[in-house]
Amino acid sequence: MSNARFAGKSVFITGAGSGIGRATAERFAADGASVFAVDVNAPAVDETVAAIVATGKTAAGAACDVTSSASVKQAMAAAVAAHGGIDVLVNAAGVGRAIRFELMDEAEWHRVIGVNLHGPFHTTQAALPHLLERRGCIVNVASIAGMRGQAYNSHYCASKAGLLNFTRSLALEFATRGLRANCVCPGGVKTPLVKNFTPDGDMEMHLLSYSMSPIPGKWGKPEDIANAITFLASDEARMINGIGLVADFGVLA
């Protein structure tokens, strides 16, 4: 699909080196946006930018560690210099893995919270003046793991639940100032991150079975979530603010 519904718009996307972030960057660019892609993995984000530019669309990017406010501010300044401002912020960067709680150390906890929750805090603060100036929007990538508990995912669930309510709070606080904020909450999507959630032999599978797709073997694609993200960022969704849009084939139904 290709159109110009984001013509003249500038989009800042984290986690754009792979998976949902890369698919979202490609979709925004196909729809006419100027994309600024960031990822902690510099070669990967370079690949994303090169792939977009090769199609004749507009993209630039930078290495960025979202857990560092200084790194985020530097990347945000580069995005504004490249494209003149920011209309849409997409927080797609995320980490996590399946781990028994008693084996989780403090560093593991802080790593997941740092990327999944502190990261959107840093990017939102840095982007806020530009988003308010252009009456823009924020789309955060949470998870169905942020809407109910999942065994062996306590740190990931906590981070995504925090991100969902962070988004709702922003939606209310800035509703009268023209800024919308929404979440997409995917279920299982085939991305490089998925391999980190493979249960080990010591985990009780019956505790995990209820979080699987109701369609055996059915997984989402990064493009499915990119479609949801671009919809929420578009004028077609101008009345939608503060939601967690579930995309999970019916897991939570």
C-alpha positions as CSV (number, residue, x, y, z in Angstrom):
1,M,0.0,0.0,0.0
2,S,1.3,3.4,-0.9
3,N,-0.3,6.9,-0.6
4,A,0.6,10.3,0.7
5,R,-1.5,10.6,3.9
6,F,1.7,11.6,5.8
7,A,3.0,14.0,3.1
8,G,4.8,16.9,4.8
9,K,4.9,15.0,8.2
10,S,8.1,14.1,10.1
11,V,8.2,10.9,12.1
12,F,10.7,9.9,14.8
13,I,10.8,6.1,15.4
14,T,12.8,4.2,18.0
15,G,13.7,0.6,17.6
16,A,13.8,1.1,13.9
17,G,16.7,-1.3,13.2
18,S,14.4,-4.4,13.0
19,G,11.0,-5.9,13.6
20,I,8.0,-3.6,14.3
21,G,10.2,-0.5,14.3
22,R,11.7,-1.2,10.9
23,A,8.3,-2.1,9.4
24,T,6.8,1.0,10.8
25,A,9.5,3.2,9.4
26,E,9.0,1.7,6.0
27,R,5.2,2.1,6.1
28,F,5.4,5.8,7.2
29,A,7.9,6.5,4.4
30,A,5.7,4.7,1.8
31,D,2.8,6.9,3.0
32,G,4.8,10.1,2.3
33,A,6.4,10.9,5.7
34,S,10.0,12.0,6.3
35,V,11.3,9.3,8.6
36,F,14.0,9.7,11.3
37,A,14.9,6.2,12.4
38,V,16.9,5.4,15.6
39,D,18.2,2.2,17.2
40,V,20.9,1.3,19.6
41,N,22.2,-1.0,16.8
42,A,23.9,1.5,14.4
43,P,24.4,-0.9,11.4
44,A,20.8,-2.1,11.6
45,V,19.4,1.4,11.6
46,D,21.6,2.3,8.6
47,E,20.1,-0.7,6.8
48,T,16.6,0.6,7.5
49,V,17.4,4.1,6.2
50,A,19.2,2.7,3.1
51,A,16.2,0.5,2.3
52,I,13.8,3.4,2.5
53,V,16.0,5.8,0.5
54,A,16.4,3.1,-2.2
55,T,12.6,3.3,-2.8
56,G,12.9,7.0,-3.5
57,K,11.4,8.0,-0.1
58,T,12.9,10.3,2.6
59,A,14.7,8.9,5.6
60,A,17.7,9.7,7.9
61,G,18.7,8.1,11.1
62,A,21.2,7.8,14.0
63,A,22.4,5.4,16.7
64,C,20.5,6.2,19.9
65,D,20.4,4.5,23.3
66,V,16.9,5.4,24.6
67,T,17.9,4.7,28.2
68,S,20.2,7.8,28.0
69,S,18.5,11.2,28.0
70,A,21.6,12.7,26.5
71,S,21.6,10.3,23.6
72,V,17.9,10.9,23.0
73,K,18.3,14.6,23.0
74,Q,21.1,14.4,20.5
75,A,19.1,12.2,18.2
76,M,16.0,14.4,18.5
77,A,18.1,17.5,17.6
78,A,19.4,15.7,14.6
79,A,15.9,14.8,13.5
80,V,14.7,18.4,13.8
81,A,17.7,19.6,11.8
82,A,17.1,17.0,9.1
83,H,13.3,17.4,8.7
84,G,12.4,20.7,10.3
85,G,10.4,19.4,13.2
86,I,8.5,16.3,14.5
87,D,4.8,15.5,13.9
88,V,4.8,11.9,15.2
89,L,6.8,10.0,17.8
90,V,6.7,6.2,17.7
91,N,8.3,4.4,20.6
92,A,8.9,0.9,19.2
93,A,12.2,0.0,21.0
94,G,11.8,-2.8,23.4
95,V,13.6,-5.6,25.2
96,G,12.6,-8.6,27.3
97,R,13.0,-12.3,27.8
98,A,11.4,-15.2,29.6
99,I,13.0,-15.7,33.0
100,R,12.0,-17.2,36.3
101,F,11.6,-14.4,38.9
102,E,14.0,-16.0,41.3
103,L,16.7,-16.0,38.7
104,M,16.2,-12.3,37.8
105,D,18.9,-10.0,39.1
106,E,18.7,-6.3,39.6
107,A,20.6,-5.5,36.4
108,E,18.0,-7.6,34.4
109,W,15.1,-5.7,35.9
110,H,16.6,-2.3,35.3
111,R,17.6,-3.2,31.7
112,V,14.0,-4.0,30.7
113,I,12.4,-1.1,32.6
114,G,15.1,1.2,31.3
115,V,14.4,0.5,27.6
116,N,10.7,-0.2,27.7
117,L,9.6,2.6,30.1
118,H,12.4,5.1,30.8
119,G,13.0,5.2,27.0
120,P,9.5,6.5,26.1
121,F,9.8,9.0,29.0
122,H,13.1,10.3,27.5
123,T,11.8,10.5,24.0
124,T,8.5,12.1,24.9
125,Q,10.2,14.8,27.0
126,A,12.6,15.6,24.1
127,A,10.0,15.6,21.4
128,L,7.2,17.4,23.4
129,P,7.9,21.0,22.3
130,H,8.0,20.0,18.7
131,L,4.9,17.8,19.0
132,L,2.9,20.6,20.7
133,E,4.0,23.1,18.0
134,R,2.7,20.9,15.3
135,R,-0.3,19.4,17.2
136,G,1.2,16.0,16.7
137,C,0.8,12.6,18.2
138,I,2.6,9.8,20.0
139,V,2.1,6.1,19.4
140,N,3.8,3.7,21.9
141,V,4.2,0.0,21.4
142,A,3.1,-1.7,24.5
143,S,1.9,-5.4,24.6
144,I,-0.9,-7.6,25.8
145,A,1.6,-8.4,28.5
146,G,0.8,-4.9,29.8
147,M,-2.9,-5.8,30.1
148,R,-2.6,-8.9,32.2
149,G,0.1,-10.9,33.9
150,Q,2.2,-13.6,32.2
151,A,4.3,-16.1,34.0
152,Y,8.1,-15.7,33.7
153,N,7.6,-12.2,32.3
154,S,7.3,-10.0,35.5
155,H,9.7,-7.3,34.4
156,Y,8.4,-7.2,30.8
157,C,4.7,-7.1,32.0
158,A,5.5,-4.3,34.6
159,S,7.3,-2.2,31.9
160,K,4.4,-2.5,29.4
161,A,1.7,-1.9,31.9
162,G,3.6,1.2,33.0
163,L,3.9,2.3,29.4
164,L,0.1,1.8,28.8
165,N,-0.9,4.0,31.8
166,F,1.9,6.5,31.0
167,T,0.3,6.9,27.6
168,R,-3.2,7.3,29.0
169,S,-2.0,9.9,31.4
170,L,-0.4,11.9,28.6
171,A,-3.6,11.6,26.5
172,L,-5.6,13.3,29.3
173,E,-3.0,15.9,30.2
174,F,-2.5,17.2,26.7
175,A,-5.9,16.6,25.2
176,T,-6.7,20.4,25.2
177,R,-3.4,21.2,23.7
178,G,-3.8,19.2,20.5
179,L,-1.5,16.3,21.3
180,R,-2.8,12.7,21.1
181,A,-1.2,9.7,22.7
182,N,-2.1,6.1,22.1
183,C,-0.7,2.6,22.4
184,V,-0.7,-0.5,20.3
185,C,-0.8,-3.7,22.3
186,P,0.4,-6.6,20.1
187,G,0.1,-10.3,20.9
188,G,2.6,-12.7,19.3
189,V,4.5,-11.1,16.4
190,K,7.3,-12.8,14.5
191,T,10.3,-10.5,15.2
192,P,13.9,-11.0,16.4
193,L,12.7,-10.4,20.0
194,V,10.4,-13.5,20.0
195,K,13.3,-15.9,20.4
196,N,14.0,-14.3,23.9
197,F,10.6,-15.5,25.1
198,T,11.1,-19.2,24.3
199,P,10.4,-21.1,27.6
200,D,13.1,-23.3,29.0
201,G,12.7,-26.8,30.3
202,D,12.1,-25.8,33.9
203,M,9.1,-23.6,33.1
204,E,5.6,-24.9,33.6
205,M,4.0,-24.9,30.1
206,H,0.4,-24.9,31.5
207,L,1.1,-21.5,33.0
208,L,2.0,-20.2,29.5
209,S,-0.6,-21.8,27.3
210,Y,-3.4,-19.3,28.0
211,S,-1.3,-16.5,26.4
212,M,-0.8,-18.2,23.1
213,S,-2.8,-17.4,20.0
214,P,-6.3,-19.0,19.8
215,I,-5.3,-20.0,16.2
216,P,-2.6,-22.7,16.5
217,G,0.6,-21.6,14.8
218,K,-0.8,-18.1,13.9
219,W,1.6,-15.3,14.4
220,G,1.4,-11.6,13.5
221,K,3.8,-9.9,11.2
222,P,5.6,-6.7,11.9
223,E,3.7,-5.1,9.0
224,D,0.4,-5.9,10.8
225,I,1.4,-3.7,13.8
226,A,2.9,-1.0,11.5
227,N,-0.6,-0.8,9.9
228,A,-2.1,-0.2,13.3
229,I,0.5,2.3,14.3
230,T,0.1,4.4,11.1
231,F,-3.7,4.3,11.5
232,L,-3.5,5.7,15.1
233,A,-1.0,8.4,13.9
234,S,-3.3,9.5,11.0
235,D,-6.0,12.0,10.7
236,E,-8.4,9.1,10.3
237,A,-7.9,8.5,14.1
238,R,-8.3,12.1,15.2
239,M,-11.0,11.2,17.8
240,I,-8.9,8.3,19.2
241,N,-6.9,9.3,22.3
242,G,-5.6,7.3,25.3
243,I,-6.4,3.8,24.0
244,G,-4.5,0.5,24.1
245,L,-5.4,-0.9,20.7
246,V,-5.1,-4.7,21.0
247,A,-3.8,-6.7,18.0
248,D,-3.6,-10.3,19.2
249,F,-6.0,-12.5,17.0
250,G,-8.4,-12.6,20.0
251,V,-6.1,-13.8,22.9
252,L,-7.7,-11.3,25.3
253,A,-11.3,-11.8,23.9
